[in-house]
Amino acid sequence: QEHYPPGVSTAALYTRIQPPNAGPEPWQNGQSYAKGVEVTHNGGVWLSGVDNNVWEPGAAGVFDNIWKRVRDA
């Protein structure tokens, strides 16, 4: 619906999808990531382990089931 455009305030309504064959995008604060999406952050590539993932990869208390570092960027 037009009155709910994608954005930080409506992140719960949307899931970020990574196109096939696309390289990992830089992680963005306030974005929601789907399970299986890869992002780059702090010199690594991270794999999201949950849907609607808004946690920062590698942050204190963010365990491997939420973001798992899979390789160097």
C-alpha positions in Angstrom: 0.0 0.0 0.0 1.2 3.4 -0.9 1.0 4.8 2.7 3.4 2.1 3.9 6.6 2.7 1.8 9.7 0.6 2.6 11.8 2.3 5.2 13.1 2.1 8.8 9.7 2.8 10.3 8.0 0.1 8.2 10.8 -2.5 8.3 8.6 -5.1 10.1 6.4 -5.1 7.0 9.1 -6.1 4.5 11.8 -8.7 4.0 15.0 -7.8 2.3 15.7 -10.3 -0.5 19.1 -10.9 -2.1 18.9 -11.4 -5.9 20.5 -14.7 -7.2 24.2 -14.3 -8.2 24.4 -11.0 -6.4 27.4 -10.4 -4.2 26.9 -9.5 -0.5 25.8 -5.9 0.1 27.2 -3.8 3.0 25.1 -4.3 6.2 22.9 -1.3 6.9 21.6 -0.3 10.3 17.8 -0.3 10.4 17.4 -2.7 7.6 15.7 -6.1 8.0 17.4 -9.1 6.4 15.9 -12.5 5.4 17.4 -15.8 6.5 20.1 -16.9 4.1 21.1 -13.3 3.0 24.8 -12.5 3.1 26.2 -9.0 4.0 29.6 -7.5 4.4 30.5 -5.9 7.7 33.8 -5.2 9.6 36.0 -7.0 7.1 33.8 -10.2 6.9 31.0 -11.7 5.1 28.1 -12.7 7.3 25.2 -15.1 6.7 21.8 -14.3 8.3 20.4 -17.3 10.2 17.0 -15.8 10.9 14.3 -13.9 9.1 13.6 -10.2 9.9 17.2 -9.9 11.1 18.0 -6.4 12.3 20.9 -7.2 14.6 24.5 -6.0 13.8 26.7 -8.8 12.6 29.5 -9.6 15.2 28.0 -7.3 17.9 28.2 -8.4 21.5 25.4 -10.9 22.2 24.7 -11.7 18.6 25.4 -15.4 18.3 26.2 -17.6 15.3 22.5 -18.6 15.0 21.7 -14.9 14.1 24.7 -13.9 12.0 27.5 -16.3 11.2 30.8 -15.1 9.8 31.4 -17.3 6.7 34.6 -15.7 5.2 36.7 -12.6 5.0 35.4 -9.8 2.7 
